[in-house]
Amino acid sequence: MKTLKEFQKHRINEAKLPADPPAVMIMKRQSIRQFGDGQRVALYYVDKINKYITIPYNASQWSLTIPEEFKQE
């Protein structure tokens, strides 16, 4: 069993490690672009990590594989 000093020292060292990404990220779609071959790319922004994410898809793939959920605000 660790002493209180050892436990506190271990917690301080853990605080210096880089943080893991958040467990829940909300993506907000910014735009959709369609290319000549029919492929589309959706651009999303995630506030919590301050990053943009692109997701390539075809219209038929999107509707078959990913169910949509809507949140009323």
VMD Tcl script that draws the C-alpha trace (Angstrom):
set ca {
  {0.00 0.00 0.00}
  {1.27 3.48 -0.86}
  {1.82 6.15 1.70}
  {0.05 9.48 1.33}
  {3.27 11.15 0.12}
  {3.82 8.47 -2.54}
  {0.21 8.78 -3.70}
  {0.40 12.57 -3.98}
  {3.73 12.40 -5.82}
  {2.25 9.91 -8.32}
  {-0.80 12.17 -8.91}
  {1.47 15.17 -9.58}
  {3.46 13.16 -12.17}
  {0.24 12.03 -13.88}
  {-0.91 15.65 -14.20}
  {2.10 16.38 -16.43}
  {1.11 13.72 -19.00}
  {-0.75 14.84 -22.14}
  {-4.50 14.66 -21.78}
  {-6.57 12.02 -23.55}
  {-9.18 13.19 -26.04}
  {-12.64 13.85 -24.59}
  {-14.99 10.86 -24.29}
  {-17.76 12.66 -26.17}
  {-17.18 14.99 -29.10}
  {-19.92 16.86 -30.90}
  {-19.22 17.40 -34.58}
  {-20.95 20.26 -36.37}
  {-21.07 20.05 -40.16}
  {-19.60 23.09 -41.88}
  {-19.95 22.11 -45.53}
  {-20.28 19.35 -48.12}
  {-18.34 19.19 -51.38}
  {-19.14 16.91 -54.31}
  {-16.50 15.76 -56.77}
  {-16.91 14.79 -60.43}
  {-16.92 11.05 -59.77}
  {-19.91 11.39 -57.42}
  {-17.92 11.15 -54.21}
  {-18.78 13.66 -51.51}
  {-16.73 14.98 -48.62}
  {-18.31 16.42 -45.49}
  {-16.33 18.90 -43.38}
  {-17.06 18.90 -39.63}
  {-15.71 21.05 -36.79}
  {-15.21 19.77 -33.22}
  {-15.14 22.54 -30.58}
  {-13.53 20.53 -27.77}
  {-10.38 19.70 -29.73}
  {-10.42 22.75 -32.03}
  {-10.05 20.60 -35.16}
  {-11.74 20.06 -38.51}
  {-12.55 16.50 -39.61}
  {-13.32 15.43 -43.18}
  {-15.41 12.36 -43.93}
  {-15.53 11.08 -47.52}
  {-18.67 9.20 -48.56}
  {-21.03 8.34 -51.39}
  {-24.68 9.27 -50.96}
  {-25.78 5.61 -51.00}
  {-23.15 4.59 -48.41}
  {-24.18 7.33 -45.99}
  {-27.85 6.41 -45.91}
  {-27.19 2.67 -45.54}
  {-24.51 2.61 -42.85}
  {-25.02 5.53 -40.46}
  {-28.36 6.17 -38.77}
  {-29.06 9.84 -38.12}
  {-30.05 11.19 -34.73}
  {-31.55 14.62 -34.29}
  {-31.48 16.69 -31.13}
  {-34.09 19.39 -30.79}
  {-32.72 22.55 -29.24}
}
mol new
graphics top color blue
foreach p $ca { graphics top sphere $p radius 0.5 }
foreach p [lrange $ca 0 end-1] q [lrange $ca 1 end] { graphics top cylinder $p $q radius 0.2 }
display resetview
